[in-house]
Amino acid sequence: MKRRYYRGHDVARALDIEELRQMARRRLPGFVTEYLEGGSEDEATLRGNLDAFAQLKFVHRVLVDVSARTVASTLFDQPCGMPLAIGPTGFNGMLWRQGDIALARAARAHNIPFTVSIVASDSLEAIAEQAGGRLWLMLLMLRDSTVVDRLIARADHAGCEALVITLDAPVLGNRSWDVRNFGRPLSLSLRSKLDVLHHVRWLFSVFLPRGLPGFGNLAEFLPPERQSPLDGSRYLTSQGNPGLTWDAIRELRERWKRKLVLKGVMAVADAEEAARIGVDGIVLSNHGGRQLDSEVAPIEILEEVVAAVGKRIEVMIDSGFRRGTDIVKALALGAKAVVLGRASLYGLAAGGQPGATRALDILRAEIERTMSLLGCATIAELSPVFLRRRTQLTAAGAGREPQLQLVGRTTKAEVS
Ligand SMILES: Cc1cc2nc3c(=O)[nH]c(=O)nc-3n(C[C@H](O)[C@H](O)[C@H](O)COP(=O)(O)O)c2cc1C
């Protein structure tokens, strides 16, 4: 059935993340919408992330007292309002002026961590000063180690709880829409410019006051006469470091004494290596389908990874989470927290800080309602007992009804 969504601008009227997404799409010009929504190549990973949740189904219990339910949890032994964090996303200033500060404030209001991207529009220091809260800094291990050292010193000085090292981008994913939207690097094509004129709310609130936002964290490494977004992105490209290996992470572990999180881990072997060298946590992630195309969804390998390292490090997960039910499935499979990407960005793009807060309110209410309907009063009670997995249909089984299997047990068919 085709749903009719609210057509106005009041984020308080949005009832789910999809409604915020529709509001965001109306406000943003096409090139920004594609930046926010797009994936790499044929977007098979992107679609797979959203579809994978349907393979997991709940089985609820009855007559459980859920009158005193709570979604409160802990992350790295610190209390959290709910088992979520906001993940690193670059160029948030393109969605809303001072978008990073707005997101960090929304995270703080819900007592969950906010991750500042190395390519954030606002600087780490401005975010710390104007939003505060529990901040993590996401870094790429750039070619110039003096830049990395300086960013680590800034994270230390700003009181960041964790460094998050993104590892799934040794090179940039192949995003054709990005190339099409720009005639030359960071110079919009004529078609994109005409489209911008049709989005006056965005034009007047984001673009006209200051043009495209720059790089809050990288500005100090660019010469004063080369501070434009184009200069920043050229600099970043020159700093790509496809030669990075585990040695760099081991060395970083030696000198960074606070929490160290690796983002973009997928394989069990990599999760085990991360645990062996003493990192504190990993984020299972395929970068929301923006890097390697045709990859499994993190939710599909979560159980294996938790079984391998879940007792030693905190296993977090992102990619495709849009509903409380998605989040509860990951928690039931042993994730310590879910890290949000687009879900909170839709709120930001729809209505700034109130929009981002609305996205978190919606997810919080959905998590709580799902837990109540399952018969769980606390996050700690969630477990694979509440889940069944639909078996994948093989060619031989086509036409037959999919089977529902217990989660947490491997069948002979899966092993062979
Ligand atoms: C617009 C956008 C920008 C992003 N920028 C970064 C970034 O700077 N660093 C990073 O590690 N991941 C980045 N990501 C990936 C997110 O941190 C996260 O892994 C992904 O969005 C999760 O998928 P989801 O959006 O489907 O939830 C970005 C994602 C989006 C959508």
The ligand as a MOL file (V3000), in Angstrom:
LIG
                    3D

  0  0  0     0  0            999 V3000
M  V30 BEGIN CTAB
M  V30 COUNTS 31 33 0 0 0
M  V30 BEGIN ATOM
M  V30 1 C 26.7750 11.2010 3.9690 0
M  V30 2 C 27.6860 10.2100 4.6080 0
M  V30 3 C 28.9830 10.5710 4.9470 0
M  V30 4 C 29.8300 9.6540 5.5760 0
M  V30 5 N 31.0890 10.0410 5.9670 0
M  V30 6 C 31.8730 9.1790 6.6580 0
M  V30 7 C 33.1200 9.5920 7.1920 0
M  V30 8 O 33.5260 10.7390 7.0610 0
M  V30 9 N 33.8610 8.6720 7.8630 0
M  V30 10 C 33.4410 7.3840 8.0590 0
M  V30 11 O 34.1440 6.5830 8.6740 0
M  V30 12 N 32.2410 6.9730 7.5840 0
M  V30 13 C 31.4540 7.8370 6.9050 0
M  V30 14 N 30.2290 7.4350 6.4790 0
M  V30 15 C 29.7490 6.0690 6.8050 0
M  V30 16 C 28.9730 6.0930 8.1330 0
M  V30 17 O 29.8260 6.3510 9.2210 0
M  V30 18 C 28.2900 4.7420 8.3750 0
M  V30 19 O 29.2500 3.7120 8.3050 0
M  V30 20 C 27.1600 4.4660 7.3910 0
M  V30 21 O 26.4480 5.6390 7.0860 0
M  V30 22 C 26.2190 3.4330 7.9910 0
M  V30 23 O 25.2140 3.0980 7.1000 0
M  V30 24 P 23.7290 3.7260 7.1770 0
M  V30 25 O 23.8470 5.1400 6.7620 0
M  V30 26 O 22.9670 2.8970 6.1840 0
M  V30 27 O 23.2500 3.5640 8.5680 0
M  V30 28 C 29.3710 8.3320 5.8310 0
M  V30 29 C 28.0700 7.9840 5.4810 0
M  V30 30 C 27.2280 8.8980 4.8890 0
M  V30 31 C 25.8170 8.4790 4.5560 0
M  V30 END ATOM
M  V30 BEGIN BOND
M  V30 1 1 1 2
M  V30 2 1 2 3
M  V30 3 2 2 30
M  V30 4 2 3 4
M  V30 5 1 4 5
M  V30 6 1 4 28
M  V30 7 2 5 6
M  V30 8 1 6 7
M  V30 9 1 6 13
M  V30 10 2 7 8
M  V30 11 1 7 9
M  V30 12 1 9 10
M  V30 13 2 10 11
M  V30 14 1 10 12
M  V30 15 2 12 13
M  V30 16 1 13 14
M  V30 17 1 14 15
M  V30 18 1 14 28
M  V30 19 1 15 16
M  V30 20 1 16 17
M  V30 21 1 16 18
M  V30 22 1 18 19
M  V30 23 1 18 20
M  V30 24 1 20 21
M  V30 25 1 20 22
M  V30 26 1 22 23
M  V30 27 1 23 24
M  V30 28 2 24 25
M  V30 29 1 24 26
M  V30 30 1 24 27
M  V30 31 2 28 29
M  V30 32 1 29 30
M  V30 33 1 30 31
M  V30 END BOND
M  V30 END CTAB
M  END
